[in-house]
Amino acid sequence: MNTEDNIENYYKLMISFKDKILFESELDIKEINYYVENDYFGDKVRFVFLDSDHKKVDNIIINNEIVATVESNLVSDFNDQSKMVKLYLIIAFVFIAIIFLLALFF
């Protein structure tokens, strides 16, 4: 990508860090030019594309079920959050069960 081009010819996407390798490999296979900014935003990475590649990139995201957002709409992945909540609940239940059993036998 030529950095001297008008910024209006580009668009930016935030891709979940867990999907970064898959996304980059799909972009390379489809021969889509892109730029990855070195700054990380939590668990997101910013990709910059030519506006003309918008439909190709959308197809990659949809076909591979990649979590992507635009800059102004950072939304976390609900599936990842629900997995963590389940883990916390299981740990809390086990901890309470251990305390209950200790209290019962001692």
OpenMM code with the backbone's topology and positions (N, CA, C; nanometers):
from openmm import Vec3, app, unit

residues = "MET ASN THR GLU ASP ASN ILE GLU ASN TYR TYR LYS LEU MET ILE SER PHE LYS ASP LYS ILE LEU PHE GLU SER GLU LEU ASP ILE LYS GLU ILE ASN TYR TYR VAL GLU ASN ASP TYR PHE GLY ASP LYS VAL ARG PHE VAL PHE LEU ASP SER ASP HIS LYS LYS VAL ASP ASN ILE ILE ILE ASN ASN GLU ILE VAL ALA THR VAL GLU SER ASN LEU VAL SER ASP PHE ASN ASP GLN SER LYS MET VAL LYS LEU TYR LEU ILE ILE ALA PHE VAL PHE ILE ALA ILE ILE PHE LEU LEU ALA LEU PHE PHE".split()
positions = [
    Vec3(0.0829, -0.1183, 0.0000),
    Vec3(0.0000, 0.0000, 0.0000),
    Vec3(0.0866, 0.1237, 0.0000),
    Vec3(0.0469, 0.2191, -0.0749),
    Vec3(0.1186, 0.3446, -0.0808),
    Vec3(0.0623, 0.4369, 0.0258),
    Vec3(0.1460, 0.4786, 0.1214),
    Vec3(0.0989, 0.5628, 0.2311),
    Vec3(0.0693, 0.7045, 0.1869),
    Vec3(0.1075, 0.7393, 0.0649),
    Vec3(0.0822, 0.8742, 0.0163),
    Vec3(-0.0573, 0.8882, -0.0449),
    Vec3(-0.1280, 0.7763, -0.0653),
    Vec3(-0.2627, 0.7825, -0.1200),
    Vec3(-0.3555, 0.8543, -0.0225),
    Vec3(-0.4658, 0.9017, -0.0769),
    Vec3(-0.5649, 0.9710, 0.0033),
    Vec3(-0.6245, 0.8752, 0.1060),
    Vec3(-0.6375, 0.9186, 0.2304),
    Vec3(-0.6877, 0.8332, 0.3382),
    Vec3(-0.8320, 0.7901, 0.3126),
    Vec3(-0.9046, 0.8611, 0.2293),
    Vec3(-1.0431, 0.8260, 0.1991),
    Vec3(-1.0523, 0.6991, 0.1152),
    Vec3(-0.9436, 0.6564, 0.0541),
    Vec3(-0.9423, 0.5347, -0.0270),
    Vec3(-0.9212, 0.4091, 0.0576),
    Vec3(-0.9136, 0.4245, 0.1881),
    Vec3(-0.8875, 0.3133, 0.2778),
    Vec3(-1.0010, 0.2969, 0.3781),
    Vec3(-1.0104, 0.1769, 0.4316),
    Vec3(-1.0964, 0.1560, 0.5467),
    Vec3(-1.0244, 0.0661, 0.6451),
    Vec3(-1.0646, 0.0752, 0.7709),
    Vec3(-0.9948, 0.0041, 0.8781),
    Vec3(-1.0903, -0.0922, 0.9470),
    Vec3(-1.0366, -0.2063, 0.9853),
    Vec3(-1.1104, -0.3055, 1.0623),
    Vec3(-1.0286, -0.3460, 1.1834),
    Vec3(-1.0976, -0.3743, 1.2905),
    Vec3(-1.0346, -0.4297, 1.4095),
    Vec3(-1.0666, -0.5788, 1.4103),
    Vec3(-0.9633, -0.6607, 1.4106),
    Vec3(-0.9781, -0.8057, 1.4081),
    Vec3(-0.9342, -0.8609, 1.5430),
    Vec3(-1.0096, -0.9550, 1.5945),
    Vec3(-0.9742, -1.0198, 1.7193),
    Vec3(-0.8367, -1.0857, 1.7053),
    Vec3(-0.7544, -1.0719, 1.8077),
    Vec3(-0.6176, -1.1231, 1.8018),
    Vec3(-0.6148, -1.2740, 1.7760),
    Vec3(-0.7142, -1.3453, 1.8267),
    Vec3(-0.7175, -1.4910, 1.8069),
    Vec3(-0.7418, -1.5285, 1.6612),
    Vec3(-0.7974, -1.4357, 1.5819),
    Vec3(-0.8255, -1.4621, 1.4409),
    Vec3(-0.7207, -1.4025, 1.3468),
    Vec3(-0.6189, -1.3396, 1.4016),
    Vec3(-0.5211, -1.2658, 1.3211),
    Vec3(-0.4483, -1.3539, 1.2195),
    Vec3(-0.3983, -1.4676, 1.2609),
    Vec3(-0.3199, -1.5538, 1.1710),
    Vec3(-0.4067, -1.6075, 1.0583),
    Vec3(-0.5262, -1.6551, 1.0931),
    Vec3(-0.6196, -1.7054, 0.9919),
    Vec3(-0.6557, -1.5954, 0.8924),
    Vec3(-0.6846, -1.4768, 0.9433),
    Vec3(-0.7238, -1.3647, 0.8587),
    Vec3(-0.6104, -1.3252, 0.7641),
    Vec3(-0.4890, -1.3138, 0.8176),
    Vec3(-0.3746, -1.2772, 0.7332),
    Vec3(-0.3489, -1.3823, 0.6253),
    Vec3(-0.3610, -1.5096, 0.6597),
    Vec3(-0.3373, -1.6129, 0.5588),
    Vec3(-0.4434, -1.6084, 0.4494),
    Vec3(-0.5680, -1.5812, 0.4853),
    Vec3(-0.6738, -1.5687, 0.3848),
    Vec3(-0.6517, -1.4462, 0.2957),
    Vec3(-0.6046, -1.3375, 0.3543),
    Vec3(-0.5740, -1.2178, 0.2745),
    Vec3(-0.4622, -1.2463, 0.1756),
    Vec3(-0.3609, -1.3197, 0.2192),
    Vec3(-0.2498, -1.3541, 0.1308),
    Vec3(-0.2945, -1.4470, 0.0182),
    Vec3(-0.3805, -1.5440, 0.0513),
    Vec3(-0.4305, -1.6362, -0.0511),
    Vec3(-0.5100, -1.5602, -0.1573),
    Vec3(-0.5919, -1.4651, -0.1134),
    Vec3(-0.6755, -1.3874, -0.2067),
    Vec3(-0.5990, -1.2712, -0.2708),
    Vec3(-0.4706, -1.2563, -0.2320),
    Vec3(-0.3829, -1.1504, -0.2843),
    Vec3(-0.4423, -1.0117, -0.2624),
    Vec3(-0.4858, -0.9862, -0.1396),
    Vec3(-0.5404, -0.8560, -0.1014),
    Vec3(-0.4318, -0.7791, -0.0270),
    Vec3(-0.4045, -0.6576, -0.0723),
    Vec3(-0.3066, -0.5727, -0.0051),
    Vec3(-0.3649, -0.5228, 0.1257),
    Vec3(-0.2831, -0.5222, 0.2299),
    Vec3(-0.3277, -0.4741, 0.3604),
    Vec3(-0.2080, -0.4237, 0.4390),
    Vec3(-0.2388, -0.3522, 0.5435),
    Vec3(-0.1378, -0.3006, 0.6351),
    Vec3(-0.1867, -0.3291, 0.7762),
    Vec3(-0.0975, -0.3790, 0.8609),
    Vec3(-0.1310, -0.4043, 1.0006),
    Vec3(-0.0599, -0.2999, 1.0851),
    Vec3(-0.1357, -0.2269, 1.1663),
    Vec3(-0.0746, -0.1282, 1.2547),
    Vec3(-0.0145, -0.2003, 1.3746),
    Vec3(0.0981, -0.1517, 1.4214),
    Vec3(0.1722, -0.2177, 1.5290),
    Vec3(0.1069, -0.2028, 1.6655),
    Vec3(0.0175, -0.1046, 1.6804),
    Vec3(-0.0486, -0.0848, 1.8091),
    Vec3(-0.1599, -0.1864, 1.8258),
    Vec3(-0.1662, -0.2470, 1.9437),
    Vec3(-0.2738, -0.3405, 1.9750),
    Vec3(-0.3741, -0.2699, 2.0643),
    Vec3(-0.4996, -0.2999, 2.0457),
    Vec3(-0.6073, -0.2366, 2.1197),
    Vec3(-0.6793, -0.3444, 2.1993),
    Vec3(-0.6265, -0.3744, 2.3162),
    Vec3(-0.6820, -0.4831, 2.3955),
    Vec3(-0.6519, -0.6143, 2.3255),
    Vec3(-0.7568, -0.6849, 2.2863),
    Vec3(-0.7385, -0.8111, 2.2147),
    Vec3(-0.7676, -0.7949, 2.0667),
    Vec3(-0.7532, -0.6736, 2.0156),
    Vec3(-0.7821, -0.6437, 1.8749),
    Vec3(-0.6573, -0.5902, 1.8038),
    Vec3(-0.6521, -0.6156, 1.6734),
    Vec3(-0.5450, -0.5661, 1.5877),
    Vec3(-0.6100, -0.4873, 1.4747),
    Vec3(-0.5533, -0.3732, 1.4395),
    Vec3(-0.6101, -0.2890, 1.3347),
    Vec3(-0.5479, -0.3223, 1.1996),
    Vec3(-0.6335, -0.3535, 1.1031),
    Vec3(-0.5942, -0.3786, 0.9651),
    Vec3(-0.6458, -0.2640, 0.8784),
    Vec3(-0.5649, -0.2235, 0.7819),
    Vec3(-0.6037, -0.1176, 0.6882),
    Vec3(-0.6044, -0.1768, 0.5478),
    Vec3(-0.7132, -0.1511, 0.4730),
    Vec3(-0.7320, -0.2060, 0.3388),
    Vec3(-0.7677, -0.0968, 0.2408),
    Vec3(-0.7460, -0.1276, 0.1131),
    Vec3(-0.7984, -0.0403, 0.0085),
    Vec3(-0.9499, -0.0527, 0.0073),
    Vec3(-1.0162, 0.0572, -0.0141),
    Vec3(-1.1619, 0.0568, -0.0172),
    Vec3(-1.2154, -0.0339, -0.1277),
    Vec3(-1.1402, -0.0493, -0.2351),
    Vec3(-1.1836, -0.1334, -0.3470),
    Vec3(-1.1870, -0.2823, -0.3111),
    Vec3(-1.1180, -0.3224, -0.2038),
    Vec3(-1.1155, -0.4627, -0.1608),
    Vec3(-1.2207, -0.4941, -0.0542),
    Vec3(-1.3090, -0.4008, -0.0310),
    Vec3(-1.4070, -0.4131, 0.0770),
    Vec3(-1.4900, -0.5414, 0.0668),
    Vec3(-1.5417, -0.5729, -0.0489),
    Vec3(-1.6269, -0.6914, -0.0650),
    Vec3(-1.5487, -0.8209, -0.0476),
    Vec3(-1.4254, -0.8251, -0.0966),
    Vec3(-1.3424, -0.9441, -0.0800),
    Vec3(-1.3140, -0.9706, 0.0680),
    Vec3(-1.2827, -0.8639, 0.1402),
    Vec3(-1.2536, -0.8767, 0.2830),
    Vec3(-1.3789, -0.9204, 0.3586),
    Vec3(-1.4932, -0.8645, 0.3236),
    Vec3(-1.6191, -0.9049, 0.3866),
    Vec3(-1.6450, -1.0539, 0.3666),
    Vec3(-1.6187, -1.1042, 0.2470),
    Vec3(-1.6387, -1.2470, 0.2203),
    Vec3(-1.5465, -1.3340, 0.3057),
    Vec3(-1.4230, -1.2901, 0.3228),
    Vec3(-1.3292, -1.3649, 0.4079),
    Vec3(-1.3807, -1.3696, 0.5510),
    Vec3(-1.4275, -1.2565, 0.6010),
    Vec3(-1.4766, -1.2493, 0.7384),
    Vec3(-1.5983, -1.3392, 0.7574),
    Vec3(-1.6910, -1.3342, 0.6641),
    Vec3(-1.8135, -1.4138, 0.6753),
    Vec3(-1.7845, -1.5629, 0.6614),
    Vec3(-1.7076, -1.6001, 0.5608),
    Vec3(-1.6814, -1.7428, 0.5349),
    Vec3(-1.6015, -1.8104, 0.6450),
    Vec3(-1.5172, -1.7348, 0.7146),
    Vec3(-1.4330, -1.7920, 0.8191),
    Vec3(-1.4816, -1.7601, 0.9605),
    Vec3(-1.5969, -1.6939, 0.9704),
    Vec3(-1.6557, -1.6566, 1.0989),
    Vec3(-1.5561, -1.5831, 1.1878),
    Vec3(-1.4905, -1.4836, 1.1307),
    Vec3(-1.3904, -1.4038, 1.2005),
    Vec3(-1.4597, -1.2881, 1.2708),
    Vec3(-1.4178, -1.2622, 1.3940),
    Vec3(-1.4732, -1.1515, 1.4711),
    Vec3(-1.4040, -1.0231, 1.4268),
    Vec3(-1.4825, -0.9320, 1.3674),
    Vec3(-1.4263, -0.8064, 1.3179),
    Vec3(-1.5205, -0.6919, 1.3516),
    Vec3(-1.4633, -0.5763, 1.3816),
    Vec3(-1.5421, -0.4570, 1.4089),
    Vec3(-1.4756, -0.3379, 1.3419),
    Vec3(-1.5542, -0.2329, 1.3243),
    Vec3(-1.4961, -0.1073, 1.2784),
    Vec3(-1.4427, -0.0350, 1.4007),
    Vec3(-1.3621, 0.0646, 1.3798),
    Vec3(-1.2958, 0.1321, 1.4911),
    Vec3(-1.3919, 0.1877, 1.5947),
    Vec3(-1.5001, 0.2437, 1.5507),
    Vec3(-1.5880, 0.3138, 1.6434),
    Vec3(-1.6823, 0.2209, 1.7185),
    Vec3(-1.6809, 0.0938, 1.6848),
    Vec3(-1.7768, 0.0008, 1.7437),
    Vec3(-1.7053, -0.1221, 1.7972),
    Vec3(-1.6216, -0.1035, 1.8989),
    Vec3(-1.5472, -0.2157, 1.9548),
    Vec3(-1.6392, -0.2978, 2.0440),
    Vec3(-1.6650, -0.4198, 2.0015),
    Vec3(-1.7530, -0.5103, 2.0746),
    Vec3(-1.6749, -0.6377, 2.1025),
    Vec3(-1.6831, -0.6840, 2.2252),
    Vec3(-1.6095, -0.8053, 2.2572),
    Vec3(-1.6858, -0.9274, 2.2067),
    Vec3(-1.6145, -1.0353, 2.1957),
    Vec3(-1.6718, -1.1599, 2.1465),
    Vec3(-1.7537, -1.2247, 2.2570),
    Vec3(-1.8846, -1.2356, 2.2367),
    Vec3(-1.9743, -1.2873, 2.3388),
    Vec3(-1.9424, -1.4319, 2.3733),
    Vec3(-1.9075, -1.5134, 2.2745),
    Vec3(-1.8770, -1.6538, 2.3009),
    Vec3(-1.7577, -1.6690, 2.3942),
    Vec3(-1.6555, -1.5870, 2.3761),
    Vec3(-1.5392, -1.5936, 2.4645),
    Vec3(-1.5768, -1.5518, 2.6068),
    Vec3(-1.6604, -1.4491, 2.6181),
    Vec3(-1.7010, -1.4030, 2.7503),
    Vec3(-1.7868, -1.5075, 2.8212),
    Vec3(-1.8765, -1.5714, 2.7490),
    Vec3(-1.9630, -1.6705, 2.8129),
    Vec3(-1.8816, -1.7921, 2.8596),
    Vec3(-1.7770, -1.8276, 2.7864),
    Vec3(-1.6900, -1.9370, 2.8300),
    Vec3(-1.6196, -1.9017, 2.9604),
    Vec3(-1.5752, -1.7776, 2.9720),
    Vec3(-1.5063, -1.7348, 3.0935),
    Vec3(-1.6032, -1.7304, 3.2115),
    Vec3(-1.7254, -1.6862, 3.1901),
    Vec3(-1.8243, -1.6829, 3.2968),
    Vec3(-1.8532, -1.8242, 3.3453),
    Vec3(-1.8661, -1.9189, 3.2539),
    Vec3(-1.8887, -2.0584, 3.2925),
    Vec3(-1.7724, -2.1101, 3.3753),
    Vec3(-1.6499, -2.0771, 3.3356),
    Vec3(-1.5325, -2.1203, 3.4100),
    Vec3(-1.5335, -2.0628, 3.5512),
    Vec3(-1.5638, -1.9337, 3.5658),
    Vec3(-1.5691, -1.8707, 3.6975),
    Vec3(-1.6777, -1.9346, 3.7839),
    Vec3(-1.7921, -1.9645, 3.7254),
    Vec3(-1.9002, -2.0275, 3.8019),
    Vec3(-1.8616, -2.1675, 3.8482),
    Vec3(-1.7963, -2.2444, 3.7632),
    Vec3(-1.7519, -2.3787, 3.8019),
    Vec3(-1.6514, -2.3712, 3.9158),
    Vec3(-1.5567, -2.2799, 3.9056),
    Vec3(-1.4563, -2.2633, 4.0115),
    Vec3(-1.5233, -2.2221, 4.1421),
    Vec3(-1.6181, -2.1294, 4.1345),
    Vec3(-1.6889, -2.0851, 4.2550),
    Vec3(-1.7690, -2.2001, 4.3155),
    Vec3(-1.8352, -2.2799, 4.2328),
    Vec3(-1.9128, -2.3933, 4.2825),
    Vec3(-1.8231, -2.4957, 4.3510),
    Vec3(-1.7096, -2.5275, 4.2907),
    Vec3(-1.6160, -2.6233, 4.3501),
    Vec3(-1.5643, -2.5704, 4.4834),
    Vec3(-1.5307, -2.4438, 4.4888),
    Vec3(-1.4804, -2.3826, 4.6118),
    Vec3(-1.5859, -2.3883, 4.7224),
    Vec3(-1.7099, -2.3556, 4.6900),
    Vec3(-1.8185, -2.3599, 4.7889),
    Vec3(-1.8444, -2.5039, 4.8333),
    Vec3(-1.8385, -2.5988, 4.7398),
    Vec3(-1.8595, -2.7392, 4.7745),
    Vec3(-1.7511, -2.7883, 4.8691),
    Vec3(-1.6275, -2.7501, 4.8460),
    Vec3(-1.5168, -2.7904, 4.9342),
    Vec3(-1.5372, -2.7329, 5.0742),
    Vec3(-1.5745, -2.6065, 5.0819),
    Vec3(-1.5985, -2.5438, 5.2126),
    Vec3(-1.7140, -2.6140, 5.2837),
    Vec3(-1.8198, -2.6458, 5.2111),
    Vec3(-1.9345, -2.7150, 5.2694),
    Vec3(-1.8943, -2.8526, 5.3220),
    Vec3(-1.8174, -2.9283, 5.2443),
    Vec3(-1.7734, -3.0597, 5.2891),
    Vec3(-1.6812, -3.0520, 5.4087),
    Vec3(-1.5926, -2.9544, 5.4107),
    Vec3(-1.5024, -2.9371, 5.5255),
    Vec3(-1.5837, -2.9029, 5.6509),
    Vec3(-1.6833, -2.8175, 5.6364),
    Vec3(-1.7656, -2.7787, 5.7498),
    Vec3(-1.8496, -2.8967, 5.7975),
    Vec3(-1.8904, -2.9808, 5.7066),
    Vec3(-1.9732, -3.0958, 5.7404),
    Vec3(-1.8965, -3.2019, 5.8176),
    Vec3(-1.7709, -3.2256, 5.7819),
    Vec3(-1.6920, -3.3315, 5.8432),
    Vec3(-1.6061, -3.2840, 5.9614),
    Vec3(-1.5879, -3.1588, 5.9809),
    Vec3(-1.5042, -3.1117, 6.0922),
    Vec3(-1.5828, -3.0360, 6.1914),
] * unit.nanometer
topology = app.Topology()
chain = topology.addChain("A")
for resn in residues:
    res = topology.addResidue(resn, chain)
    for name in ("N", "CA", "C"):
        topology.addAtom(name, app.Element.getBySymbol(name[0]), res)
